[in-house]
Amino acid sequence: MATLGALISSFSSLAIKLLPQTSSSSDEDHANEKELDKLMKTLKRIKATLHDAEEREIEDESVKLWVKELKQVAYSAEDVLDEYQYEVLRAEVESRGDSAESSRKRNRLELPNGLADRIKKIQSLFDGIAKDRVALQLREEDGPRLCINETQITTTGPLVVQNIFGREMEKEQLVDLLCSDRNNVDVVSVVSIVGMGGVGKTTLAQLVYSDRRIKKKFDLFGWICVSHDFNVERLTRDVVESITKESCGLNTLSALQDELKEKIKGKMIFLVVDDVWSEQIGPWEKFQSPFFSAKSTKVLSTTRNERVSVIMRTTKAIHLKCLSLDDSWNLFQKYAFDVVNRNNNKWMVEIGRKILMKCGGLPLAIKVIACLLRLEANKDSWEEILESELWECDHTREIYPPLQISYLRLPTYLKPCLLYCSMFPKDYEYDVEELVQLWAAQGYTEPKGRRGIEEIGRVYAKQLLERSLFEHHKYNTENLLCVVKLHDICHDLIRYNSQGECYSIEYGNSNFPELIYHVYVDDGGVKSFPYSSFGSLRTLIVGNRVKNILIDSDVSEIQSLRAVKLKSEYHGTEFPNSFGNLKHLRFISLQSFSLRKLPEYVRDLYNLRTLILSECHDIMEFLNGIESLVSLQFLSLSKCPVRMLPESICYLKHLKVLRVISCPLVELPQQIGNLANLEELVLEYCCITVLPVSFCQLKILRKLSIYGSGSFN
């Protein structure tokens, strides 16, 4: 539901951009233009109604069904307009180098077959659905009820753990237990933090993990997130990588356990095992067996389930309760007020305390609602939040009212970005740069003034962090937000609100929802995918544990696909030819493929804006004819044996980012200065010794990173 405003907005702007470019002369083409113009006007007319639906606290099932039907038709409209844009780009590419007369003749677009009929069908469906608007009391004249300008929002820095409230006693108790050698006869001993979701178990574990006494006591440290799937092989690999701070390429449990034994032999180990759900004793015993090679291993686990701590043979369990009223108020003030508001606005204190009482002392709920109140610092908004009917909702579905209120009051442009994250599994670490590229592929971000799509996407990510919907963030050396996570309760929240449109296939779950637009597949048992049932799919991300799922299936069934990420070691050398039919593709990321070169049909993906190749070790030459990728803005090559880039890359007038990392690249194209929009050039651990003379023509280059080339002059 929440993505509709963004959808309609993008449709309208796309239609406006496309219509003036038609210069066809046939009656059929004029009819097509007329239908496109009518579709654009319809989309504009319904846009305000959709915004109203988004801003409501909708519980009525008939309204939800109406919105769902409208979204399906809206997506179909986007596909039609997108196919038209594809033909405009195709004509542009094919007319290059032609004479003026030839170009004029070519300018008559070969439109997709039956375009007018498809538009009429969509128009008819829109008209039918729009008639229900009056019965559902959705107002066409209403605009967005709440919309916060991103330029008015500041961003938070990294979490300062010493500002945690009300957990000093529990922290001291845990540190004492973990550092004490009293009555400690077991090589592996476990201490557990037990408490309900959102009560602060992970935050307390972070406090303990960072304590100087813990750092002094132990030799090696590790942190792993478990969640529902207690997969011993995956978790053992995570431990090895966490302790060594290096990637581990071992693929069998026995090899991983041998590696772990060797790394920890005779050492003092401290390991946090976060968010454990499994009540099976067998996997836990298998997991802990390598740790008996250590001198001593102390495990700090977090779980919602008392029985889990029993299964893990916990020596001591700390039961974490909700915060006291005083501690709750201190936490609330930290996020809801600035110094001026706290001292001068009595109404904030009065209403704030009433809202706080509804949070029940739950730290996550307090933090999220307080962040919302800070951003809506006016009395009417605070009273509206206080009086929301959502406080009285059925809590059995485990969607806490403060989180749902915060979600519903998000600006329209942030909702689709947040909901998109529900496609990934719990405890997933989101690479912000990749996430921004994926958002762009779906049309969730648009340039504003001098700010490009990537910059706008980063602003959106920071705004979600500011609202405490993203957490556990990391910044890179340039002080840019690079990694975020979602609390598992926030993940439940957005999974609930996405209404099954985003889905992750993992742990053997094969009961697919009726309608999916975005899917993440990371179940090693998945051998095929019912593409014919998911023709509306717009994102397909395949994880590490899936082998050959695409080689054996016809991807061309997913005609609406915008983004695809494949991360697997395929045994064939040929990439699926069916990818050439996916006209809507905007994002391709390939890792660990066995390919000699990219298929030539990739040059026909005129809408492609992001291309990422990583660890494709058999690629000997890069794509010839890359100049056809007229929409390409982001190109990244890493750990690929590419020695030369084609000179034709210099025709990519929209290219903004070019990265070549750990590749034996010996020189850049001589005319690289023609990349007039290039803002970032990264050449790291390559074999380049000199830059072309035309390099000086890159007038708007904002980032240049060159190192690891040894003899670079």
N, C-alpha and C positions, 0 to 999 in steps of 0.2 A: 504494500500500500504506500509506503513512504517514499518510493522512488518516482511516483507519478509526476510530480511537479517538475522534477529534473528531466524526465522523459519528454514531456510536452514542450518544455522550454527549448530543449535541443532540437525537437522536430521542427518547431517554428523557425528557429534560426537557420536550420539546414534548408528548409524549403525556400526561405527568402534568398539564400545564397545560390540555390540551384536554378530557380526559375528564370532569372535574367540571362542565363547562359544559353538558353535554347534559341537556336536560330534556324530551326527546321522549317520546311515549307509545306509539307504534305498536310492534308486534312487530318490524317490520323495523329500526326505529331501535335497539331494545334489542339486536338481533342485531349491528348495526353497532358499538355500544358494546362488546359482549362481544368482538368480533373485534379492536377497537382495543386493548382491555386485554390480550388475548392477545399481540398484536404487540409491545406495550410490554414485556411480560415476556420475550418471546423476545429482543428487542434487549438487554435487561439481561443475560440469560444468556450471550449471545455476546460481550458487551463485553470481558470479561476475557480471553477467548481471542484476540480481535483485538489487544489490548495486547501479549500475549505474542508474536504474530506480528510486530508492529512492532519489538519490541526485539531480535529475533533477527538474526543475520547470515545471512540466508537466501540460499542459492545454488541450492537444489533447485528445478527447474523445476515439478515437480508442486505444490509448496507455493505458488509464485508464482501458478500457474494457479488454485489453490483460493482464494487471497486475492483475485485479480482477479474471480472469479465472485461471491464474497461481497460485494465492493464494489458490483457492478452491482445485486444484489438490495437492498443497503442503500440505494442511491440511490433505487430504486423505492419503498422503504418511506418514505423521507423525502418523496417527492412526494405519497404518499397522505396522510400526516399534515399536510403543508403545505396540501393542498387542503381538508382538514377545517378547519384553522385559518382559511383564507380564508372559508369559509362562516360560521364563528363571527363573523368581523369584518363580513361582509356583513350578517348578521342584526343586529348591533349598530348599524350605520349606518342600516339601514332602519327600525329601531324608534325612532329619535330623534324626539321630538315626539309620539309616540303616547301615548294614555292607558294606564294600567296594564293594563286588560283587553286592549286591542289589542296591547300589547307582549307579554303572555303568549301570545296566539295566534300572534304572529309568531315566538315563541321556538322553535317547531318548525322545525328547520333543514331546508332543502332540500339534502340531501346529494348529492354527485356520483353520477351513475348508475353502478350496478355497483360501488359502493365495497366492499361485503362480499365480492363475488367477487374483486376485486383483492387485498384483504387475505388471503383464503384462499390465493390463488395465491402471494403472497409468502411466507406462512407455510409452504406446502408446499416452496417452493424453499429456504427457510432450513433446514427440517428435513432435507432431502436433503443440503445442504452440511455441516450440523453433524455428520452421521454420519461424515464423513471426518475429523473432528477427532482421533479416537483413532488412526487409521492414520497421521496426520501428526505424532502426538506433541505436539499443542498442548494445553496445560493450561488448563482452564477456571478453575481456582482461582488462577492466577497473575495478579497485578496488574502495573502498570508497574514495570519493573526499575529505571529511572532517571527521576527527575522532580525538577527543580530549581525551587524556588519563585522566581518572578520578583522578589519583594520582597527576596530575598537577593542579588540581582545588581546590582552597580554598573554605571554606564555610562561609556564612554570619551569623552573630548573629541575635538576635531579632531586630525587627524594632525600630529604635530610632525616636520617633515622633517629637522631637524638630528640626530635620533636614529637615522638610517639607518646601518647597519653595513656596513663593507667595500666601500664604493663611492667613497671619497674620490679615489682615483687616476683612476678612469674619469670622475668628475665634472669634475675639473680638466682632463683631456684634452679632454673635449667642450667645455667653456667656452672653452678656448684655441682650439680649432678654429673655433668659431662666431664668436668675437670678432676673430679674426685676419684681416687683410687681405692676408697674404702669399700670393703666387701666385694671387690670386683674380681671375680674368678673367671668370668667368661671372656674369651678373646673378642667376641662380637656381642656388644650390649646395645639395647635400644631404649631410648627415651621418647615418649610420644606426646604431642600436643593434640588434644581432642576438643572439638568444638563445632558449632553449627557454621554453615557457610556465611562468609562475610564478617566473622567475628574477629579476624585478624591473626589467624594461625600463621600464615606465610610471613606476614610482617614481623611477628614475634620471632620466627625462625631466622629472618634476616638480621634482626638485632643481635641474636645469639651468634650467628655465623660471623658477624663483623666485630665481635668483642675481642679486645686485645688479649684477654686471658686465653681465649680459645686459640687465637693465632700463635700464642707462645707455647701452648700445650702440645699441639699436634704438628706433624711433619707435612702431611698432604691433606688437601681439602677438596670436596666435591659436592655438587648440588644437582639433583635430577628431579624432574617432574614426572609423576607416574600417570595420574588420571585413571580412567576406567580400565584401560588395557594394561595389565601387568605382563607385558611381553619381556621375558627374561633376556632374550638376545638384544633387543633394542635398548633396554635399560642398562645392560652390561656395557654396551658400546658407549652409551651416554656417560657412564661413570668413568670409563677410560678417557674419553675426550675431556670431561670436566676436570679430572685430576691432572692430566698431562697438558691441557690447553692446546691440544693438537687434534687434527682430524684423524680418524681411525678407519682404514679401508678393509679391515677384516670382516668376513661375511659368515662365519660359522660360530656357534656358541662356544664350542670347545677352544677354538683359536682365541676368541675374545677373553675367555676365562683364563687361559694360559698367559695372555698378555697382561691381564689385570693382576694376576698372582705375581708376575715378575716385577711389575711397577710398584707394588705395595709391600713386597717382601721385607719383613723386619721393621716396617715403618709404623708410626702412630697416625691413624686415619680418622678424619672427621667427615661424615657424610650426612647431608640433609636429603631425605627422601620425602618429597612434598606431594601432598594430595593423593593419598593412597585410598583405594576403594575396594580392592579385591579381598575377599574373605577366604580364599583358598590357600592352604598352608604349603602345598607342593611347590608352586612357583617361588614363594618367598624363600624356602629352604634351598632351592636350586640357585637362586640369585645370590644368597649370602655365602655360599660355599667357598668362593675364592678368597674371601676376606679372612679366612683362618690362617692364611700365609702371612698376614700382617702381625706385628707385635701386639697391636691393640686396635680395634675399630669401634668407634662410638657413632651410633646412628641416631639422628634426630628426625623423627617422622611426624607428619601432620595428617590428620584424618578427621572426617566428620563422624566416623563410626567407632564406637567403643570396642566392638567385636574385632575390628581390624587390629587394634593395638594388642588385643589378646593373642590373635593369630601370630603376630610378630614377636610374641614373648617379651613384651615390654617390661622392663624392670621398674619403671615409674611413668605414670601418665599424668600430665598436667591438664586439667579440665578448664578450658578457657571460657569464661563467662562474658556476658555483655558488659559494657562500660557502666560505671556509676554515673549518676546524674551530673556530678561535678566534672568528671573526666569527659563526659559527653559534651558538656557545654564548652569546655576548653578546646576540644577538637572542633566543634562547630564554629567557634569564634575564629579559629585559625584560618578556616577556609571561607567563611561567609563574610567576614568584616575586614576592612582595612582600619587603620588607627583612627582616621577621621570619622568614619561611620560609627565605630564602636563608642566614641566619646560624645557624639553630637545627636544621634538619632535614637530617641527613646523607643519609637515605634518599631525599629528593627529588633531591639532587644525583646520587646513585648511579644511581637509576632514570632520572632525566631525561637523563643523558648517554647511557644505552643507547637510550632512545627517539630522542634526537637523531641518533644514528648511522644510524637507519633512514630519516631524512628526506633524506639525500643532499646536504645543503647547499642545498636549494631553499628560498628565503626564504618563499614563500607557504605551503608545507607546514609549515615550522617555526613560523610565526606562528599558523596555524590550530590545530595540535596543542598548542602552548603555551597558547593561550587556553582550550582545553578542559581542560587539566591544571590551570590556575589555578582553574577553577570546580569541579573535582572533587579538591580538595586532601586526599585521604586515600590511604593506602598501597595499599589493596586495589584502588581504581580505577586507580591508576597502573600497578600490576602487571598488571591485566586489560588495559589498553591496550597495554602492552609485549608481552604474550603473544598479542595478537589474531592470528587466522589471516589477517586481511585484509592484513597486511604482505607475505604471500606470494602475493597475488592476481596474476592476469595483468595486467601493466601496459600491454599493447598497446591496451587500450580507453581509455587516457589518463584514467582516473579514479584519481587518486593516493590510495594507502591512507590517509595522514593525513586527507585531506578526507572520505573515505568513513567512517572511524572517527568523525570529529567529527559527521558527519551522523547516523549510526546512534545516537549517544549524545545526540542532541538530546532535550529533553523532548517528550512526545507533542504538546503543544499548539503547539509551534513548527514541527513538520514540515510540516503542510499549508500554513502561511503561507509557508514558504520554497519549497516545491515550486510553489506558485501562481505564483511569479515566473518560472518557466521558460517560461511562456506568452509572455513578451516576448522580443524579439530581443536578441542580445548588444550590450553597450555602451549599453543602455537606461538612462536616468535615471529612477528611480522617485520620483514625488512621494509622499512618505510619507503625507500626509493622504489622498490619493486611494487609495493602497494599503490603508490602514486601513479606508476605507469599503468597498472591494472585499472585503477579508477578512470584514468584518461581513456583507456580502450573502451570503457562502457559509456563514455560521455558524461561522467559525473563532474568533471572539472572543465572549465572553460577559461581562456585567457581574459584578464581584466586589465585594461589599460596597458601599462608596461610590464605587468606581471604575466609570465607565461604559465602554461598548464602545470609544469612541474612545481613552480613556486607556489601557485595557488593550492596544489595538492598538499604540499608541506604545511601550508597555513592551516588547511583543514585538519591534518593530523595533529597539529599543535593545539587546535581548538578542542578536539576530542580529548586530548591529554589534559587540557585546562579544566575540562568538566569531569575529570577523574573517570571517564569511560575507558580510556587507555591508561595503562599503568606499567610499572616495572620497565621504565624506558632507559635507553642508553643514548649518549651523544658521541659523535665521532670527534676527531682532532680539530675539525673545522667548526665545532660547536653546533653541528646540524643534528637534528633528531634522526637516529638511524635504526633503532629497534624499539618496538613496543609490544606489549602483551595485553590480553584481556583477562580480567578476573573471571573465574569460571561462572560466577553468578551473572556478570555482565554478558558473558557468552550465552547463558540461558535466556537472558532478556532479549538479545537480538535474534537468537534462533527462533524464539516464540514470535517475535514481530515480523520476521521474514516470511512466516506462514508457509514454510516448506519450499520456498523458491531457491534457497541456498542449502546445500546438503554436502555432507562429507561421508564417503563410503569407506568405512574402516571397521576393523574388528569383526568382519564377517556379516555386517548388516546389509542385507540385500533387498529390504522392503522399501523400494524407492517411492517417494511421494508422487502424486499424480502429475504434478507440473513442477519441473525444475528448470531454472535459468542458469545457475552457477553450481558447479560440482567440483569437489576435491576427492580424488581417488588415491587411497594409500593402503589398500588391503591386498597383501600378496596373494591371496586366494582368488582374486578377481582375474579371470581369464578372458572374459568378453564383456562387452558393454552394449546394452540395448539401444543403439543409436537411433533406430527407427522410431523408438518410443519417445525420444527426447530431441525432436527436431527443433525445439525452441531454445536449446541450450546455447548460452552465450559465453560461458567460461568453462574450460576443462583443464584442470591442473592434476597431473599424475605424479605421485610421490615416488620415493626410493624403492619401495617394496613391490612395485607392480612391474611385471615383465611382459613385453610384447602385446599389451592390450590393444594398441592401435595398429600394429602390423597385421593382425589377423582380422581386423574389422574394417568396415567401410565408413570412414569418417565423413564422407561426403553427405551422409544423411543429416549431419548437423549444419544445415545451411546458414543458420543465424550466428554461428560461432564468431566471437570477437577476440577472444584471448585463449591461447593454448600454451601450457608449460609442460614439457615432457622431460623427465629426469630418470632415465633408465639406460641400461646397457643392452641395446638391441643387437641381435646377432646378425641381422641382414645389413647389407650395404645400401639398400635402396630405401629412400623415404617414401611414405605412401603417396601415390600419385593423386589420390583423391583430395589432397590438400589444395591442389590447384583450383578446385571449384569453390573454395571458401572465400568469396568476394569480400565479406565483411571483416576479415581478419585484420586486427590492428596491433596485436601483441603476439610475438612468438619467442619462446625461450626454450632452447634445447641444451641439455647437459648430458654428457657421456654417451654420445651417439657414435656409432661406427659408420661413418660416411666419408666417401672420397671428396665429394663436393656437394653443395646444396643443389637440389634439382633446379633446372632452368625455369620451370613454371613458377617458381617463387617470384620471379620478376614481374609476374602478372598480378601480384597482390598490391594493387595500386593504393589501397587504404592503409597498408601496413605502416605504423608509426614507430614501433619498437621491435628491434631484432637483437636477441641476446644469444650468443653461442659460447658455451663453456665446456672445456674438457672434451671436445670432439676431436679426438686424437688422430683420426685418419683423414681429416680434411687437408688436402694438399694444395688446393687452390680455392680462392674465394670466388664468390658469385660474379660471373661476367654478366654484363647487362644490368648491373645494379642501379643504373641511372633511371630505370623504369619505376623504381620505388619512390614515386614523386612525393609521397606523404611522410617518408621516413624522417624521424627526428632524433631517434636514440639508437645508436649502434655500439654494441659491446662485444669484444672478442677476448676470451681469456683461456689460457692454457690450450690453445689450438696451434698446430704447426703451420701457421700462415706466414709466408715469407714476403708476399707482395699484396698490396691492395690495388685493385684495378684503377686506372686513371679515370674511369667513368664515374667513380665515386664523387668526383669533384662537381658533378652536375646535380647533386642532391641539395637543392637550394634551401630546403627546410631543415637540414640536418643541424641539430643544436649540440649534441653530445657524441663524441667519438672516443672510445676507449679501446686500447689494445694493451693487454696485460699478460705477461709471461708467455709471449709468442716470439718466434724467431724472425720478427719483422725487420727487414734490413733497410728499407727506405719508405718514405711517404710519397704519394703521388706528387708530381712536380707542380701541378696546378691546384694544390690544396688551398691556396689563397682564394679560390673562387667560392669556397664555402662561406658565403657572406653572413650567414646566421649562426655560425659555429660559436658557441659560448664556452664549451669545455673540451679540452684535448688532454687525454691521459695516455702517456706512453711509459709503461713501467716494465722493467725487466725484459726489454726487447733488444735487438741488435742494431738499432739505428745509431749512427755516429754523427749525422749532420741533418739539419732541417733544410727543406727546399727554400729557395729565395722568395717564392711567393708567400711563404709563411707570414711575412710582414704585412700582408694585405688583410689578415684576420682582425678587423678593426674592433669587433665587439667581444673578442675572446676574454672571458672573465676568469677562467681557471686553466692553468697550464701546469701539468705535473709530469716531470721527466726525471726518472732516477732508475738505477739498477742497470744502466746500459754500459757501464764501465768506461769505454773510451769515447763517450759522447763529447763532441766539440761544440 
